[in-house]
Amino acid sequence: MDKVSKIKYSIIIPIYKIDEQNLRTGLDSHILEIPEHVEIILVDDNDYADVCGYVIDEYAEKYPFVKALHQVNQGVSVARNLGLANAKGEYIIFSDPDDWLHENFYQVVEEAI
């Protein structure tokens, strides 16, 4: 069974004009202690018009479970739908780029399900 078929959770994060430090802090909290069966889909809803597109490309290059997508600004709903179209997980989790996950987030979600 390949890694794609093992993905249980797809976390979709639409990103638009967020301060670079806040973006990195939020993304780092999502990656902290991430289990193998999680993918993170980052959707740049500003098509490289600011630093966000380059930051998410950096994360996608560094982490194999992170996918970076880019689109011309169409709004958060369209960005989430692009993420959904690319998601492989059994469950979908929506997050915002300035959300910070608690270190036990994945454990809590797993127990709740």
C-alpha positions in Angstrom: 0.0 0.0 0.0 1.5 3.3 -1.0 1.7 6.5 1.1 -1.2 8.2 -0.8 -3.6 5.4 0.1 -2.7 5.7 3.8 -3.6 9.4 4.1 -6.2 9.7 6.8 -6.3 13.5 7.2 -6.0 16.3 4.7 -5.5 19.7 6.2 -6.4 22.5 3.8 -5.0 26.0 4.5 -6.0 28.9 2.2 -3.4 31.7 2.4 -3.8 35.3 1.4 -1.7 38.3 2.4 -0.5 37.1 5.8 2.6 38.4 7.6 5.5 36.1 6.9 6.3 35.5 10.5 2.7 34.7 11.4 2.5 32.4 8.4 5.7 30.5 9.4 4.6 30.2 13.1 1.2 28.8 12.1 2.6 26.4 9.6 5.3 25.2 12.1 2.5 24.4 14.6 0.7 22.3 12.0 3.9 20.3 11.3 4.9 19.8 14.9 4.7 16.0 15.7 2.7 15.4 12.5 1.8 11.7 12.1 2.6 9.9 8.8 -1.0 9.7 7.7 -1.5 13.5 7.3 -1.1 15.7 4.3 -1.1 19.5 4.4 -2.4 21.4 1.4 -1.4 25.0 1.2 -3.3 27.2 -1.3 -1.7 30.5 -2.2 -4.8 32.6 -3.1 -2.6 35.5 -4.4 -0.4 33.8 -7.0 3.0 34.9 -5.8 1.9 38.6 -5.4 3.5 38.6 -2.0 5.9 36.5 0.0 3.3 33.8 1.0 3.6 31.9 -2.3 7.4 31.6 -1.9 7.1 30.6 1.7 4.7 27.7 1.0 6.9 26.5 -1.9 9.7 26.4 0.6 7.7 24.2 3.0 6.6 21.9 0.2 10.2 21.4 -0.9 11.2 20.7 2.7 8.4 18.4 3.8 7.1 15.6 1.5 3.6 15.7 3.1 3.1 19.4 2.2 1.6 20.4 -1.1 1.7 24.0 -2.4 -0.9 25.2 -4.8 -1.2 28.6 -6.4 -4.1 30.5 -7.9 -5.0 34.1 -8.8 -7.0 35.6 -6.0 -10.5 34.2 -6.1 -11.4 34.1 -2.4 -11.2 31.7 0.5 -14.1 29.4 -0.8 -12.5 28.9 -4.2 -9.1 28.3 -2.5 -10.6 25.7 -0.2 -12.3 24.0 -3.1 -9.0 23.8 -4.9 -7.5 22.2 -1.8 -10.5 19.7 -1.7 -9.9 18.8 -5.3 -6.3 17.8 -4.5 -7.0 16.2 -1.1 -6.3 12.5 -0.6 -7.4 12.1 3.0 -10.4 10.2 4.4 -11.1 13.3 6.6 -10.8 16.9 5.7 -9.6 19.6 8.2 -9.8 23.2 7.3 -7.5 25.6 9.0 -6.4 29.2 8.5 -2.9 30.4 8.1 -2.9 32.3 11.4 -4.3 29.3 13.4 -1.8 27.6 15.7 -2.4 24.0 16.6 -1.9 22.7 20.0 0.9 20.1 20.3 -1.6 17.3 21.0 -4.0 18.3 18.2 -3.6 15.1 16.1 -3.9 12.9 19.1 -7.2 14.7 20.2 -8.6 14.4 16.7 -7.7 10.7 16.4 -9.4 10.0 19.8 -12.5 12.0 18.8 -12.9 10.0 15.6 
